[in-house]
């Protein structure tokens, strides 16, 4: 995952759409570097990371609620799925 994706701030639907463009470009250029570079692996990682999002938020962003659906939470799940083992 590029630094640009890792640090991209998603705040609304438009920034989420732009974020997804960055993710797609990164996948097209660097899929061999992704931990989950096949659809079934990526979807499985998204499912597992969505269950673990509360732990990530408690450790890194204690002010965020993983049970509150936000554009940021969706992007954090996608970021996690790129690298989640």
Backbone as CSV, one residue per row, in Angstrom:
resi,resn,N_x,N_y,N_z,CA_x,CA_y,CA_z,C_x,C_y,C_z
1,UNK,0.852,-1.174,0.000,0.000,0.000,0.000,0.896,1.235,0.000
2,UNK,0.564,2.165,-0.862,1.368,3.381,-0.937,1.111,4.271,0.276
3,UNK,2.058,5.145,0.529,1.913,6.119,1.612,0.693,7.013,1.359
4,UNK,0.458,7.332,0.087,-0.692,8.170,-0.258,-2.006,7.519,0.174
5,UNK,-2.142,6.223,-0.048,-3.351,5.516,0.378,-3.398,5.430,1.894
6,UNK,-2.289,5.081,2.498,-2.245,4.902,3.955,-2.627,6.171,4.703
7,UNK,-2.294,7.321,4.155,-2.545,8.575,4.860,-3.725,9.366,4.301
8,UNK,-4.382,8.840,3.278,-5.489,9.567,2.646,-6.647,9.699,3.633
9,UNK,-7.123,10.911,3.810,-8.213,11.184,4.747,-9.553,11.148,4.018
10,UNK,-10.386,10.232,4.391,-11.722,10.122,3.825,-12.700,10.760,4.799
11,UNK,-13.450,11.723,4.300,-14.383,12.457,5.156,-15.812,12.449,4.633
12,UNK,-15.983,12.103,3.358,-17.320,12.133,2.768,-17.350,11.201,1.555
13,UNK,-18.491,11.165,0.880,-18.658,10.256,-0.248,-17.677,10.575,-1.374
14,UNK,-17.469,11.841,-1.666,-16.557,12.236,-2.744,-15.119,11.812,-2.439
15,UNK,-14.661,12.049,-1.225,-13.292,11.652,-0.900,-13.157,10.125,-0.856
16,UNK,-14.235,9.420,-0.514,-14.213,7.961,-0.563,-14.067,7.484,-2.005
17,UNK,-14.780,8.129,-2.915,-14.678,7.785,-4.329,-13.253,8.016,-4.839
18,UNK,-12.652,9.131,-4.472,-11.273,9.417,-4.861,-10.311,8.403,-4.253
19,UNK,-10.565,8.032,-3.011,-9.762,7.015,-2.335,-9.811,5.693,-3.112
20,UNK,-11.004,5.298,-3.534,-11.133,4.048,-4.286,-10.362,4.104,-5.600
21,UNK,-10.318,5.256,-6.243,-9.513,5.404,-7.458,-8.046,5.146,-7.147
22,UNK,-7.558,5.702,-6.044,-6.166,5.481,-5.653,-5.892,4.006,-5.384
23,UNK,-6.820,3.341,-4.723,-6.670,1.916,-4.416,-6.606,1.108,-5.707
24,UNK,-7.477,1.415,-6.644,-7.481,0.696,-7.915,-6.175,0.889,-8.669
25,UNK,-5.693,2.101,-8.745,-4.422,2.367,-9.429,-3.287,1.617,-8.737
26,UNK,-3.288,1.628,-7.410,-2.232,0.917,-6.681,-2.311,-0.578,-6.958
27,UNK,-3.513,-1.122,-6.987,-3.653,-2.552,-7.275,-3.139,-2.866,-8.676
28,UNK,-3.489,-2.038,-9.639,-3.052,-2.272,-11.014,-1.529,-2.227,-11.131
29,UNK,-0.878,-1.382,-10.361,0.574,-1.218,-10.442,1.344,-2.131,-9.494
30,UNK,0.754,-2.447,-8.325,1.513,-3.107,-7.256,0.809,-4.307,-6.629
31,UNK,-0.067,-4.970,-7.352,-0.841,-6.056,-6.730,0.046,-7.145,-6.139
32,UNK,1.235,-7.339,-6.683,2.130,-8.364,-6.157,2.592,-8.034,-4.736
33,UNK,2.494,-6.767,-4.345,2.896,-6.361,-3.003,1.753,-6.438,-1.996
34,UNK,0.544,-6.614,-2.479,-0.618,-6.701,-1.587,-0.642,-8.070,-0.906
35,UNK,-0.974,-8.084,0.357,-1.127,-9.345,1.079,-2.295,-10.147,0.506
36,UNK,-3.356,-9.470,0.119,-4.581,-10.120,-0.368,-4.883,-9.613,-1.770
37,UNK,-4.228,-10.224,-2.752,-4.287,-9.714,-4.108,-5.193,-10.509,-5.043
38,UNK,-6.049,-11.334,-4.477,-7.108,-12.000,-5.246,-8.432,-11.657,-4.576
39,UNK,-9.490,-11.587,-5.364,-10.772,-11.121,-4.855,-11.224,-11.887,-3.614
40,UNK,-11.145,-13.194,-3.643,-11.628,-13.969,-2.494,-10.788,-13.694,-1.244
41,UNK,-9.486,-13.502,-1.408,-8.632,-13.176,-0.268,-8.942,-11.777,0.257
42,UNK,-9.137,-10.843,-0.668,-9.431,-9.462,-0.283,-10.763,-9.376,0.451
43,UNK,-11.791,-10.040,-0.061,-13.103,-10.006,0.600,-13.056,-10.676,1.966
44,UNK,-12.336,-11.782,2.070,-12.182,-12.440,3.368,-11.466,-11.518,4.354
45,UNK,-10.417,-10.850,3.891,-9.689,-9.917,4.757,-10.578,-8.736,5.156
46,UNK,-11.404,-8.248,4.231,-12.343,-7.169,4.580,-13.302,-7.626,5.675
47,UNK,-13.812,-8.824,5.545,-14.745,-9.350,6.550,-14.062,-9.460,7.902
48,UNK,-12.863,-10.020,7.940,-12.153,-10.183,9.211,-11.736,-8.838,9.794
49,UNK,-11.266,-7.933,8.929,-10.833,-6.632,9.425,-12.016,-5.828,9.957
50,UNK,-13.183,-5.988,9.341,-14.351,-5.274,9.853,-14.690,-5.733,11.270
51,UNK,-14.402,-6.987,11.582,-14.602,-7.487,12.944,-13.548,-6.946,13.903
52,UNK,-12.353,-6.663,13.399,-11.247,-6.197,14.238,-11.082,-4.679,14.247
53,UNK,-11.952,-3.968,13.542,-11.806,-2.525,13.436,-11.853,-1.841,14.798
54,UNK,-12.659,-2.367,15.707,-12.733,-1.752,17.038,-11.385,-1.810,17.751
55,UNK,-10.642,-2.890,17.590,-9.316,-2.993,18.192,-8.349,-1.987,17.601
56,UNK,-8.402,-1.827,16.284,-7.553,-0.832,15.618,-7.880,0.558,16.136
57,UNK,-9.156,0.886,16.212,-9.546,2.212,16.687,-9.161,2.418,18.154
58,UNK,-9.317,1.411,18.977,-8.944,1.553,20.398,-7.451,1.847,20.544
59,UNK,-6.624,1.233,19.684,-5.181,1.411,19.767,-4.673,2.672,19.072
60,UNK,-5.304,3.047,17.961,-4.764,4.119,17.137,-5.638,5.374,17.152
61,UNK,-6.942,5.199,17.179,-7.888,6.323,17.137,-8.969,6.120,18.204
62,UNK,-8.619,6.267,19.478,-9.593,5.960,20.537,-10.839,6.838,20.511
63,UNK,-10.803,7.938,19.776,-11.963,8.819,19.689,-12.989,8.349,18.653
64,UNK,-12.653,7.316,17.855,-13.562,6.817,16.825,-14.314,5.587,17.313
65,UNK,-15.549,5.453,16.870,-16.407,4.317,17.237,-16.539,3.394,16.029
66,UNK,-16.023,2.184,16.141,-16.066,1.230,15.034,-17.485,0.813,14.693
67,UNK,-18.416,1.018,15.584,-19.815,0.660,15.320,-20.582,1.766,14.608
68,UNK,-19.937,2.902,14.423,-20.553,4.025,13.721,-20.162,3.961,12.248
69,UNK,-21.101,3.653,11.352,-20.736,3.568,9.934,-20.425,4.949,9.355
70,UNK,-19.194,5.094,8.886,-18.764,6.351,8.287,-17.969,6.036,7.025
71,UNK,-17.807,7.036,6.179,-16.973,6.856,4.995,-15.544,6.518,5.405
72,UNK,-15.098,7.102,6.501,-13.756,6.804,6.986,-13.635,5.344,7.408
73,UNK,-14.621,4.835,8.120,-14.584,3.434,8.550,-14.522,2.505,7.343
74,UNK,-15.295,2.815,6.310,-15.254,1.989,5.098,-13.851,2.002,4.490
75,UNK,-13.240,3.182,4.428,-11.893,3.254,3.853,-10.870,2.558,4.742
76,UNK,-11.042,2.636,6.057,-10.124,1.949,6.962,-10.215,0.434,6.793
77,UNK,-11.405,-0.077,6.543,-11.575,-1.514,6.307,-10.865,-1.921,5.026
78,UNK,-10.987,-1.112,3.988,-10.305,-1.418,2.721,-8.794,-1.342,2.896
79,UNK,-8.302,-0.319,3.585,-6.867,-0.220,3.850,-6.395,-1.451,4.610
80,UNK,-7.155,-1.851,5.608,-6.779,-3.024,6.387,-6.752,-4.287,5.555
81,UNK,-7.717,-4.419,4.646,-7.799,-5.629,3.831,-6.606,-5.763,2.878
82,UNK,-6.003,-4.646,2.517,-4.835,-4.696,1.638,-3.669,-5.396,2.333
83,UNK,-3.530,-5.193,3.639,-2.344,-5.698,4.354,-2.642,-6.774,5.388
84,UNK,-3.917,-7.022,5.704,-4.309,-7.934,6.782,-3.874,-9.364,6.480
85,UNK,-3.247,-9.994,7.470,-2.801,-11.391,7.306,-3.800,-12.349,7.898
